Amino acid sequence: MAMLGKRRVPTVRRERQPATPTAKSDDGSLVIERLAHDGRGVARDVGGKTVFVDAALPGERVEIAIHRQRKRYDEAHIRQRLSDAASRVEPPCVYATRCGGCDLQHLSVDGQREHKRQVLIDLLKRQAIEAPDEVPMLVGDSAGYRRRARLGVKCDAQGHVHLGFRARGSEQLVDIDSCHVLASPLAALLPKLRAQLESLEAPRHVGHLELLLTDSDGDDDIITVVVRQLRDVPEDEQRWRAFAGRERLACALRRGRQSTDLVWLGDQPRLVTAIDGGRRQLSLALAPGDFLQVNAEINQRLIDTLRAWLAPRGSERLLDLFAGIGNFSLALADDVASVTAVEGSNEMVERLRDNADHNGLSVSALQADLNDPGATIEDLIAGHDTVLLDPPRDGADALCRRLAQSDVTQVAYISCDPASLARDAAHLLAGGFVLSHLAMADMFPHTAHLESLALFQRPVRLERPARSAYRERLRRQQGDLDSPVSGGKR
Protein backbone atom coordinates (compact mmCIF):
# COMPACT_ATOMS: atom_id res chain seq x y z
CA MET A 1 0.00 0.00 0.00
CA ALA A 2 1.58 3.26 -1.15
CA MET A 3 0.63 5.28 1.95
CA LEU A 4 1.57 2.57 4.43
CA GLY A 5 3.10 4.11 7.55
CA LYS A 6 3.00 7.64 6.13
CA ARG A 7 1.14 10.66 7.37
CA ARG A 8 -1.81 11.36 5.15
CA VAL A 9 -2.73 14.78 3.82
CA PRO A 10 -5.28 16.32 6.22
CA THR A 11 -8.76 16.45 4.76
CA VAL A 12 -10.91 19.56 4.72
CA ARG A 13 -13.05 19.76 7.82
CA ARG A 14 -16.72 19.25 7.16
CA GLU A 15 -19.46 20.81 9.18
CA ARG A 16 -20.46 18.34 11.88
CA GLN A 17 -23.87 16.80 11.33
CA PRO A 18 -26.24 16.30 14.27
CA ALA A 19 -25.68 12.94 15.97
CA THR A 20 -28.15 10.20 15.19
CA PRO A 21 -29.83 9.02 18.41
CA THR A 22 -29.53 5.40 19.42
CA ALA A 23 -32.70 3.48 18.86
CA LYS A 24 -34.70 3.74 22.06
CA SER A 25 -37.50 1.29 22.74
CA ASP A 26 -40.78 1.94 24.48
CA ASP A 27 -39.39 0.74 27.81
CA GLY A 28 -36.76 3.52 27.78
CA SER A 29 -33.77 1.23 27.21
CA LEU A 30 -30.76 2.09 25.08
CA VAL A 31 -28.75 -0.04 22.65
CA ILE A 32 -24.96 0.13 23.04
CA GLU A 33 -23.28 1.13 19.75
CA ARG A 34 -19.58 0.59 20.48
CA LEU A 35 -16.87 0.68 23.13
CA ALA A 36 -15.09 3.88 24.12
CA HIS A 37 -11.31 3.77 24.38
CA ASP A 38 -11.55 3.24 28.13
CA GLY A 39 -13.82 0.20 27.67
CA ARG A 40 -17.17 1.75 28.56
CA GLY A 41 -20.19 1.23 26.32
CA VAL A 42 -21.31 4.18 24.19
CA ALA A 43 -24.94 4.97 23.37
CA ARG A 44 -26.97 8.08 22.54
CA ASP A 45 -30.17 9.23 24.16
CA VAL A 46 -33.24 10.42 22.25
CA GLY A 47 -31.74 13.91 22.02
CA GLY A 48 -28.51 12.61 20.50
CA LYS A 49 -26.44 13.19 23.64
CA THR A 50 -23.62 10.70 24.18
CA VAL A 51 -23.96 8.37 27.16
CA PHE A 52 -21.03 6.33 28.52
CA VAL A 53 -22.28 3.20 30.26
CA ASP A 54 -20.10 1.22 32.66
CA ALA A 55 -19.67 -2.51 31.92
CA ALA A 56 -21.86 -2.44 28.79
CA LEU A 57 -20.93 -4.12 25.50
CA PRO A 58 -21.82 -3.35 21.87
CA GLY A 59 -25.21 -4.65 20.80
CA GLU A 60 -26.60 -4.97 24.32
CA ARG A 61 -29.92 -3.38 25.23
CA VAL A 62 -29.78 -1.88 28.70
CA GLU A 63 -31.78 0.18 31.14
CA ILE A 64 -29.48 2.75 32.70
CA ALA A 65 -29.19 5.10 35.64
CA ILE A 66 -27.21 8.29 35.06
CA HIS A 67 -24.79 9.02 37.90
CA ARG A 68 -23.01 12.04 36.40
CA GLN A 69 -24.26 14.67 33.98
CA ARG A 70 -21.98 16.84 31.91
CA LYS A 71 -22.62 19.41 29.22
CA ARG A 72 -21.68 17.23 26.24
CA TYR A 73 -22.18 13.72 27.63
CA ASP A 74 -23.57 11.72 30.55
CA GLU A 75 -22.04 8.87 32.54
CA ALA A 76 -24.26 5.98 33.57
CA HIS A 77 -24.33 2.46 34.92
CA ILE A 78 -26.58 -0.46 34.07
CA ARG A 79 -29.80 -0.76 36.04
CA GLN A 80 -30.89 -3.82 34.10
CA ARG A 81 -29.37 -5.66 31.15
CA LEU A 82 -32.10 -6.77 28.75
CA SER A 83 -29.87 -8.61 26.28
CA ASP A 84 -26.30 -9.94 26.30
CA ALA A 85 -23.57 -9.58 23.71
CA ALA A 86 -22.01 -12.82 22.43
CA SER A 87 -18.65 -11.57 23.76
CA ARG A 88 -19.92 -11.21 27.33
CA VAL A 89 -18.48 -13.66 29.88
CA GLU A 90 -18.81 -14.25 33.59
CA PRO A 91 -15.99 -12.29 35.27
CA PRO A 92 -13.36 -14.70 36.69
CA CYS A 93 -12.82 -12.54 39.79
CA VAL A 94 -15.39 -12.31 42.61
CA TYR A 95 -14.52 -8.63 43.14
CA ALA A 96 -14.87 -7.62 39.48
CA THR A 97 -17.97 -5.47 39.92
CA ARG A 98 -16.48 -3.52 42.83
CA CYS A 99 -12.69 -3.43 42.47
CA GLY A 100 -11.30 -0.75 40.16
CA GLY A 101 -8.27 -2.79 39.14
CA CYS A 102 -9.75 -4.80 36.25
CA ASP A 103 -12.54 -3.08 34.34
CA LEU A 104 -12.94 -5.43 31.34
CA GLN A 105 -13.46 -8.83 32.96
CA HIS A 106 -17.02 -8.97 31.59
CA LEU A 107 -15.58 -9.05 28.04
CA SER A 108 -13.96 -12.18 26.63
CA VAL A 109 -10.15 -12.10 26.55
CA ASP A 110 -10.17 -12.25 22.73
CA GLY A 111 -12.65 -9.39 22.69
CA GLN A 112 -10.49 -7.34 25.05
CA ARG A 113 -7.45 -7.76 22.85
CA GLU A 114 -9.21 -6.89 19.62
CA HIS A 115 -10.68 -3.79 21.28
CA LYS A 116 -7.21 -2.63 22.36
CA ARG A 117 -5.78 -3.20 18.91
CA GLN A 118 -8.55 -1.07 17.41
CA VAL A 119 -7.95 1.68 20.00
CA LEU A 120 -4.29 1.81 18.97
CA ILE A 121 -5.16 1.99 15.27
CA ASP A 122 -7.88 4.60 15.88
CA LEU A 123 -5.66 6.96 17.90
CA LEU A 124 -3.03 6.88 15.17
CA LYS A 125 -5.74 7.58 12.59
CA ARG A 126 -6.73 10.69 14.55
CA GLN A 127 -3.27 12.02 13.79
CA ALA A 128 -3.79 11.07 10.11
CA ILE A 129 -1.37 8.13 10.43
CA GLU A 130 -2.11 4.92 8.57
CA ALA A 131 -1.24 1.77 10.54
CA PRO A 132 0.51 -1.11 8.75
CA ASP A 133 -1.77 -3.76 7.26
CA GLU A 134 -0.69 -6.25 9.93
CA VAL A 135 -0.81 -5.20 13.59
CA PRO A 136 0.08 -8.33 15.57
CA MET A 137 -0.92 -8.83 19.19
CA LEU A 138 1.71 -9.88 21.73
CA VAL A 139 -0.23 -11.93 24.26
CA GLY A 140 0.32 -14.32 27.15
CA ASP A 141 -1.49 -15.68 30.19
CA SER A 142 -4.46 -13.58 31.26
CA ALA A 143 -4.36 -14.74 34.90
CA GLY A 144 -1.64 -14.54 37.52
CA TYR A 145 0.53 -12.24 35.42
CA ARG A 146 1.20 -9.35 37.84
CA ARG A 147 4.55 -9.61 39.59
CA ARG A 148 4.20 -6.31 41.43
CA ALA A 149 1.30 -4.43 43.00
CA ARG A 150 0.48 -1.77 45.56
CA LEU A 151 -2.33 -2.47 48.04
CA GLY A 152 -4.04 0.29 49.97
CA VAL A 153 -4.38 0.03 53.74
CA LYS A 154 -6.91 1.93 55.83
CA CYS A 155 -8.07 1.76 59.43
CA ASP A 156 -11.63 3.04 59.87
CA ALA A 157 -13.19 4.83 62.84
CA GLN A 158 -14.22 1.51 64.40
CA GLY A 159 -10.64 0.21 64.21
CA HIS A 160 -11.32 -2.26 61.38
CA VAL A 161 -8.45 -2.78 58.94
CA HIS A 162 -9.16 -2.63 55.21
CA LEU A 163 -6.73 -4.03 52.64
CA GLY A 164 -7.24 -3.97 48.89
CA PHE A 165 -7.48 -1.91 45.71
CA ARG A 166 -9.55 1.22 45.25
CA ALA A 167 -13.01 1.14 43.71
CA ARG A 168 -13.27 2.61 40.25
CA GLY A 169 -13.37 6.41 40.37
CA SER A 170 -13.28 6.41 44.17
CA GLU A 171 -10.89 6.63 47.10
CA GLN A 172 -12.81 3.86 48.86
CA LEU A 173 -10.91 0.62 49.37
CA VAL A 174 -12.42 -2.68 48.27
CA ASP A 175 -11.35 -5.41 50.71
CA ILE A 176 -9.90 -8.42 48.92
CA ASP A 177 -8.63 -11.83 50.01
CA SER A 178 -7.79 -13.04 46.49
CA CYS A 179 -6.78 -11.53 43.16
CA HIS A 180 -7.19 -13.13 39.74
CA VAL A 181 -4.31 -11.24 38.10
CA LEU A 182 -1.69 -11.33 40.88
CA ALA A 183 1.08 -13.93 40.55
CA SER A 184 0.02 -16.91 42.66
CA PRO A 185 2.71 -16.49 45.38
CA LEU A 186 1.55 -12.90 45.93
CA ALA A 187 -2.15 -13.77 45.79
CA ALA A 188 -1.66 -16.53 48.38
CA LEU A 189 -0.15 -13.96 50.73
CA LEU A 190 -3.21 -11.68 50.86
CA PRO A 191 -5.11 -13.35 53.77
CA LYS A 192 -1.87 -13.55 55.76
CA LEU A 193 -1.17 -9.87 55.20
CA ARG A 194 -4.65 -8.97 56.44
CA ALA A 195 -4.14 -11.01 59.59
CA GLN A 196 -0.73 -9.40 60.07
CA LEU A 197 -2.18 -5.88 59.78
CA GLU A 198 -4.91 -6.73 62.29
CA SER A 199 -2.23 -7.88 64.76
CA LEU A 200 -0.33 -4.57 64.67
CA GLU A 201 -0.23 -2.10 67.53
CA ALA A 202 -0.95 0.82 65.20
CA PRO A 203 -2.18 -0.27 61.74
CA ARG A 204 -3.39 3.30 61.11
CA HIS A 205 0.26 4.29 60.61
CA VAL A 206 0.56 1.97 57.57
CA GLY A 207 -0.19 3.80 54.32
CA HIS A 208 0.07 0.94 51.83
CA LEU A 209 1.92 -2.28 51.04
CA GLU A 210 4.08 -2.87 47.97
CA LEU A 211 4.33 -6.48 46.80
CA LEU A 212 7.08 -7.65 44.47
CA LEU A 213 7.92 -11.07 43.05
CA THR A 214 11.42 -11.35 41.60
CA ASP A 215 13.90 -13.96 40.56
CA SER A 216 16.98 -14.74 42.62
CA ASP A 217 20.47 -15.98 41.94
CA GLY A 218 19.37 -19.25 43.56
CA ASP A 219 16.49 -21.62 42.80
CA ASP A 220 13.58 -19.90 44.56
CA ASP A 221 11.80 -16.69 43.66
CA ILE A 222 11.85 -13.90 46.23
CA ILE A 223 8.70 -12.30 47.62
CA THR A 224 9.27 -8.78 48.92
CA VAL A 225 6.83 -6.77 51.05
CA VAL A 226 7.57 -3.07 51.46
CA VAL A 227 5.54 -1.44 54.23
CA ARG A 228 4.80 2.28 53.88
CA GLN A 229 5.33 3.18 57.53
CA LEU A 230 4.07 6.73 58.15
CA ARG A 231 5.30 6.88 61.75
CA ASP A 232 7.78 4.72 63.66
CA VAL A 233 6.18 2.06 65.86
CA PRO A 234 9.00 -0.12 67.32
CA GLU A 235 6.63 -2.89 68.42
CA ASP A 236 5.18 -3.18 64.92
CA GLU A 237 8.64 -3.21 63.37
CA GLN A 238 9.38 -6.31 65.40
CA ARG A 239 6.07 -7.85 64.31
CA TRP A 240 6.96 -7.31 60.66
CA ARG A 241 10.40 -8.81 61.24
CA ALA A 242 8.80 -11.92 62.77
CA PHE A 243 6.26 -12.10 59.89
CA ALA A 244 9.07 -12.06 57.32
CA GLY A 245 10.78 -14.90 59.13
CA ARG A 246 7.62 -17.04 59.34
CA GLU A 247 6.69 -16.52 55.69
CA ARG A 248 10.27 -16.69 54.39
CA LEU A 249 10.07 -13.42 52.52
CA ALA A 250 11.99 -10.16 52.39
CA CYS A 251 10.51 -7.18 54.22
CA ALA A 252 11.42 -3.52 54.34
CA LEU A 253 9.92 -0.36 55.81
CA ARG A 254 9.64 2.80 53.74
CA ARG A 255 9.57 5.25 56.62
CA GLY A 256 8.48 8.87 56.82
CA ARG A 257 5.76 11.07 55.37
CA GLN A 258 7.49 13.56 53.06
CA SER A 259 11.04 12.30 52.53
CA THR A 260 11.35 8.55 53.05
CA ASP A 261 14.11 6.05 53.66
CA LEU A 262 14.07 2.31 52.98
CA VAL A 263 15.07 0.11 55.92
CA TRP A 264 15.42 -3.65 55.46
CA LEU A 265 14.29 -5.85 58.34
CA GLY A 266 17.05 -8.39 58.06
CA ASP A 267 19.63 -8.98 55.36
CA GLN A 268 19.06 -7.04 52.16
CA PRO A 269 18.28 -9.54 49.37
CA ARG A 270 19.62 -9.33 45.84
CA LEU A 271 16.49 -8.88 43.75
CA VAL A 272 16.84 -9.69 40.06
CA THR A 273 14.76 -10.18 36.95
CA ALA A 274 15.86 -12.69 34.32
CA ILE A 275 15.55 -11.96 30.60
CA ASP A 276 16.62 -13.77 27.46
CA GLY A 277 19.27 -11.70 25.72
CA GLY A 278 19.24 -13.81 22.58
CA ARG A 279 22.77 -15.14 22.86
CA ARG A 280 22.68 -15.55 26.65
CA GLN A 281 20.47 -15.35 29.71
CA LEU A 282 20.77 -12.04 31.58
CA SER A 283 20.21 -11.27 35.25
CA LEU A 284 19.27 -7.64 36.02
CA ALA A 285 19.38 -6.44 39.61
CA LEU A 286 16.75 -4.01 40.84
CA ALA A 287 15.48 -2.34 44.00
CA PRO A 288 11.93 -1.72 45.27
CA GLY A 289 10.63 1.36 43.47
CA ASP A 290 12.61 0.76 40.26
CA PHE A 291 10.51 0.56 37.13
CA LEU A 292 9.76 -3.06 36.27
CA GLN A 293 7.18 -4.24 33.75
CA VAL A 294 4.42 -5.97 35.71
CA ASN A 295 4.12 -8.77 33.15
CA ALA A 296 7.38 -10.70 32.67
CA GLU A 297 6.03 -12.83 29.79
CA ILE A 298 4.94 -9.85 27.69
CA ASN A 299 8.14 -8.00 28.52
CA GLN A 300 10.12 -10.86 26.95
CA ARG A 301 7.85 -10.87 23.92
CA LEU A 302 8.56 -7.14 23.47
CA ILE A 303 12.30 -7.83 23.56
CA ASP A 304 12.03 -10.71 21.08
CA THR A 305 9.82 -8.72 18.70
CA LEU A 306 12.09 -5.70 18.87
CA ARG A 307 15.11 -7.85 17.98
CA ALA A 308 13.25 -9.42 15.05
CA TRP A 309 12.11 -6.05 13.67
CA LEU A 310 15.47 -4.32 14.01
CA ALA A 311 17.29 -7.36 12.56
CA PRO A 312 20.63 -5.98 13.81
CA ARG A 313 23.69 -6.78 11.70
CA GLY A 314 26.25 -5.94 14.37
CA SER A 315 27.13 -2.48 13.02
CA GLU A 316 24.34 -0.43 14.64
CA ARG A 317 25.03 2.29 17.21
CA LEU A 318 22.09 2.07 19.62
CA LEU A 319 20.93 4.92 21.86
CA ASP A 320 18.46 3.78 24.54
CA LEU A 321 16.54 6.67 26.12
CA PHE A 322 14.56 6.08 29.35
CA ALA A 323 16.72 3.00 29.79
CA GLY A 324 15.76 2.10 33.37
CA ILE A 325 17.84 -0.78 34.75
CA GLY A 326 18.81 -1.92 31.23
CA ASN A 327 15.83 -4.03 30.20
CA PHE A 328 16.29 -3.29 26.48
CA SER A 329 19.84 -1.91 26.44
CA LEU A 330 21.40 -5.07 27.81
CA ALA A 331 19.07 -7.43 25.93
CA LEU A 332 20.30 -5.98 22.61
CA ALA A 333 23.92 -5.28 23.57
CA ASP A 334 25.27 -8.50 22.01
CA ASP A 335 23.58 -7.73 18.68
CA VAL A 336 24.90 -4.22 17.93
CA ALA A 337 28.26 -2.44 17.71
CA SER A 338 27.69 -0.12 20.69
CA VAL A 339 25.02 0.87 23.21
CA THR A 340 24.58 4.16 25.05
CA ALA A 341 21.86 4.09 27.70
CA VAL A 342 20.40 7.27 29.21
CA GLU A 343 18.17 7.44 32.30
CA GLY A 344 16.95 10.30 34.47
CA SER A 345 17.57 8.67 37.86
CA ASN A 346 21.15 8.58 39.14
CA GLU A 347 20.39 5.47 41.20
CA MET A 348 19.06 3.58 38.22
CA VAL A 349 22.04 4.64 36.10
CA GLU A 350 24.32 3.10 38.72
CA ARG A 351 22.15 -0.02 38.73
CA LEU A 352 22.35 -0.21 34.94
CA ARG A 353 26.14 0.05 35.04
CA ASP A 354 26.32 -2.69 37.66
CA ASN A 355 24.01 -4.88 35.59
CA ALA A 356 26.17 -4.41 32.51
CA ASP A 357 29.31 -5.35 34.48
CA HIS A 358 27.60 -8.33 36.14
CA ASN A 359 26.60 -9.70 32.72
CA GLY A 360 29.92 -8.92 31.06
CA LEU A 361 28.46 -6.38 28.65
CA SER A 362 29.96 -3.11 27.42
CA VAL A 363 27.36 -0.35 27.75
CA SER A 364 27.86 3.37 28.32
CA ALA A 365 25.30 4.57 30.93
CA LEU A 366 24.59 8.28 31.42
CA GLN A 367 22.22 10.42 33.50
CA ALA A 368 20.24 13.21 31.82
CA ASP A 369 16.89 14.99 32.03
CA LEU A 370 15.04 13.49 29.09
CA ASN A 371 11.99 15.69 29.58
CA ASP A 372 14.11 18.75 28.75
CA PRO A 373 16.77 17.45 26.36
CA GLY A 374 19.66 19.82 25.74
CA ALA A 375 23.00 19.90 23.95
CA THR A 376 24.18 16.62 25.50
CA ILE A 377 21.22 14.70 24.10
CA GLU A 378 21.60 16.48 20.75
CA ASP A 379 25.20 15.26 20.55
CA LEU A 380 24.21 11.73 21.54
CA ILE A 381 21.51 11.59 18.89
CA ALA A 382 23.99 12.81 16.28
CA GLY A 383 26.36 9.96 17.17
CA HIS A 384 23.85 7.11 16.80
CA ASP A 385 21.84 5.61 13.96
CA THR A 386 19.26 3.65 15.99
CA VAL A 387 17.26 5.11 18.89
CA LEU A 388 15.09 3.22 21.36
CA LEU A 389 12.45 5.06 23.42
CA ASP A 390 10.56 3.65 26.41
CA PRO A 391 9.09 6.80 27.99
CA PRO A 392 6.49 7.17 30.76
CA ARG A 393 2.84 7.93 29.98
CA ASP A 394 3.57 11.53 28.97
CA GLY A 395 5.58 10.26 26.02
CA ALA A 396 8.61 11.89 24.42
CA ASP A 397 7.34 15.00 22.63
CA ALA A 398 10.55 17.08 22.78
CA LEU A 399 12.77 14.12 21.92
CA CYS A 400 10.68 13.14 18.89
CA ARG A 401 10.82 16.71 17.57
CA ARG A 402 14.62 16.52 17.71
CA LEU A 403 14.74 13.02 16.24
CA ALA A 404 12.64 14.22 13.30
CA GLN A 405 15.45 16.65 12.40
CA SER A 406 18.27 14.15 12.95
CA ASP A 407 20.15 11.67 10.76
CA VAL A 408 18.89 8.71 12.82
CA THR A 409 17.70 5.96 10.50
CA GLN A 410 15.32 4.08 12.81
CA VAL A 411 13.41 4.73 16.02
CA ALA A 412 11.87 1.95 18.10
CA TYR A 413 9.19 3.27 20.46
CA ILE A 414 7.71 1.27 23.36
CA SER A 415 4.63 3.09 24.65
CA CYS A 416 2.29 2.62 27.60
CA ASP A 417 -0.09 5.32 26.31
CA PRO A 418 -1.35 5.13 22.70
CA ALA A 419 -2.41 8.79 22.66
CA SER A 420 1.13 9.94 23.49
CA LEU A 421 2.51 7.55 20.89
CA ALA A 422 0.18 8.98 18.22
CA ARG A 423 1.21 12.55 19.01
CA ASP A 424 4.93 11.70 18.93
CA ALA A 425 4.56 9.58 15.80
CA ALA A 426 3.18 12.62 13.97
CA HIS A 427 6.48 14.45 14.60
CA LEU A 428 8.54 11.53 13.33
CA LEU A 429 6.48 11.02 10.18
CA ALA A 430 6.54 14.76 9.40
CA GLY A 431 10.34 14.49 9.55
CA GLY A 432 10.57 11.76 6.93
CA PHE A 433 10.15 8.52 8.88
CA VAL A 434 7.58 5.88 7.98
CA LEU A 435 5.80 3.60 10.43
CA SER A 436 7.05 0.21 9.23
CA HIS A 437 5.91 -2.03 12.11
CA LEU A 438 3.31 -1.79 14.87
CA ALA A 439 2.16 -4.24 17.54
CA MET A 440 -0.27 -4.18 20.45
CA ALA A 441 1.13 -5.81 23.60
CA ASP A 442 -1.47 -7.03 26.10
CA MET A 443 0.61 -6.12 29.15
CA PHE A 444 -2.47 -5.68 31.39
CA PRO A 445 -5.16 -8.31 30.60
CA HIS A 446 -8.67 -7.57 31.91
CA THR A 447 -8.01 -3.81 31.85
CA ALA A 448 -8.39 -1.20 29.12
CA HIS A 449 -4.68 -0.32 29.37
CA LEU A 450 -2.35 -1.42 26.60
CA GLU A 451 1.31 -1.35 25.70
CA SER A 452 2.46 -0.94 22.12
CA LEU A 453 5.64 -1.26 20.09
CA ALA A 454 6.27 0.79 16.96
CA LEU A 455 9.24 0.94 14.59
CA PHE A 456 9.85 4.07 12.51
CA GLN A 457 12.40 3.93 9.69
CA ARG A 458 13.72 6.32 7.07
CA PRO A 459 13.33 4.89 3.53
CA VAL A 460 15.73 7.58 2.26
CA ARG A 461 17.79 9.99 4.37
CA LEU A 462 16.57 13.57 4.17
CA GLU A 463 19.01 16.03 2.65
CA ARG A 464 19.82 19.16 4.64
CA PRO A 465 17.60 21.50 2.54
CA ALA A 466 14.71 19.13 3.13
CA ARG A 467 15.40 19.27 6.86
CA SER A 468 15.17 23.05 6.79
CA ALA A 469 11.83 22.76 5.02
CA TYR A 470 10.71 20.29 7.68
CA ARG A 471 11.59 22.73 10.47
CA GLU A 472 9.56 25.46 8.79
CA ARG A 473 6.63 23.10 8.23
CA LEU A 474 6.82 21.96 11.87
CA ARG A 475 6.55 25.57 13.04
CA ARG A 476 3.49 26.12 10.85
CA GLN A 477 1.85 22.89 12.05
CA GLN A 478 2.73 23.40 15.72
CA GLY A 479 -0.80 24.07 16.84
CA ASP A 480 -2.17 21.04 15.02
CA LEU A 481 0.50 18.67 16.34
CA ASP A 482 -0.03 19.82 19.92
CA SER A 483 -3.81 19.32 19.88
CA PRO A 484 -4.98 17.02 22.70
CA VAL A 485 -5.77 13.39 21.94
CA SER A 486 -7.96 11.35 24.24
CA GLY A 487 -6.82 8.04 25.68
CA GLY A 488 -7.29 5.62 28.56
CA LYS A 489 -5.47 5.69 31.90
CA ARG A 490 -2.81 3.24 32.89
Buried (B, 14 or more C-beta within 10 A) or exposed (E): EEEEBBBEEEEEEEEEEEEEBBEBEEEEBBBBBEBBBBBBBBBBBEEEBBBBBBBBBBBBBBBBEEEEEEEEBBBBBBEEBBEEBEBBBEBBBEBBBBBBBBBBBBBBBEBBBBBBBBBBBEBBEBBBBBBBEEBBBBBBEBBBBBBBBEBBBBBEEEEEBBBBBBBBEEEBBBBBEEBBBBBEBBBEBBEEBBEBBEEBEBBBBBBBBBBBBBBBEEEEEBBBBBBBBBEEBEEBBEBBBBBBEEBEBBBBBBBEEEEBEEBBBEEEBBBBBBBEBBEEEBBBBBBBBBBBBBBBBBBBBBBBBBBEBBEBEEEBBBBBBBBBBBBBBBBBBBBBEBBBBBBBBEEBBBBBBBBBEBBEBEBBBBBBEBBEBEEEBEEBBEEBBBBBBBBBEEBBBBBBBBBBBBBBBBBBBBBBBBBBBBBBBBBBBBBBBBBBBBBBBBBBBBBBBBBBBBBBBBEEEBEEEEBEEBEEEBEEBEEEBEEEBEBBEB
